Amino acid sequence: QITLEESGPTLVKPTQTLTLTCTFSGFSLSTSGVGVGWIRQPPGKALEWLALIYWNDDKRYSPSLKSRVTITKDTSKNQVVLTMTNMDPVDTATYYCAHLLVGTTFDNWGQGTLVTVSS
Amino acid sequence: DIQMTQSPSSLSASVGDRVTITCRASQGITNYLAWFQQKPGKAPKSLIYAASSLQSGVPSKFSGSGSGTDFTLTISSLQPEDFATYYCQQYNSYPYTFGQGTKLEIK
């Protein structure tokens, strides 16, 4: 059974850097074809894909956020970390991590974590 | 970026109805199209991938079709638990993009 859980601060100040951790079980990011992605959703709005990382350390980013976002993995800890710099109130959203396989899309999601950006 | 446009944005229907939601891609995505269901305060749930393949455990009342630029999600015999927001998403090319969502409400 695949499970994912997001963790990190619920409140960050403008200009600060956000660091979120996705801790997962039921799969390994050292297995060929496996990936983990991040998606966010501002309150009342649609889903927005941010980034993803594959078992071979191939990384993909949304062009609109590429300068601010970094995704890394720690295979030994079964974790994927997303950092986003220079946070702004418009970045207030629920942030989700999700599992996928190469050539497919997100099949298992974490429950999400709400991050509020406010001074 | 490939833009995904869903219609309608909202839809009112009754229990027992059959409904269809449409998703259009701004350029061809072959069949790299997924559908998700999201209930208030919950994470999205994967329903369909590859335009028409049902995720494991998803009831057969959900069906998807289409290829290229035009896709549909059909839900037959609506039940109270089906009232939710539905999103399409393309994974043909990066950046992955989602539609704006279709809110299915009880009439």
HADDOCK unambig.tbl for C-alpha pairs under 7 A between the chains (distance, minus, plus):
assign (segid A and resid 46 and name CA) (segid B and resid 100 and name CA) 5.30 0.50 0.50
assign (segid A and resid 46 and name CA) (segid B and resid 101 and name CA) 6.39 0.50 0.50
assign (segid A and resid 47 and name CA) (segid B and resid 98 and name CA) 6.26 0.50 0.50
assign (segid A and resid 48 and name CA) (segid B and resid 97 and name CA) 6.84 0.50 0.50
assign (segid A and resid 48 and name CA) (segid B and resid 98 and name CA) 6.66 0.50 0.50
assign (segid A and resid 49 and name CA) (segid B and resid 96 and name CA) 6.15 0.50 0.50
assign (segid A and resid 49 and name CA) (segid B and resid 97 and name CA) 6.51 0.50 0.50
assign (segid A and resid 62 and name CA) (segid B and resid 95 and name CA) 5.37 0.50 0.50
assign (segid A and resid 105 and name CA) (segid B and resid 91 and name CA) 6.55 0.50 0.50
assign (segid A and resid 107 and name CA) (segid B and resid 46 and name CA) 5.48 0.50 0.50
assign (segid A and resid 109 and name CA) (segid B and resid 43 and name CA) 6.61 0.50 0.50
assign (segid A and resid 110 and name CA) (segid B and resid 43 and name CA) 6.87 0.50 0.50
assign (segid A and resid 111 and name CA) (segid B and resid 42 and name CA) 6.62 0.50 0.50
assign (segid A and resid 111 and name CA) (segid B and resid 43 and name CA) 5.28 0.50 0.50
assign (segid A and resid 112 and name CA) (segid B and resid 43 and name CA) 6.49 0.50 0.50
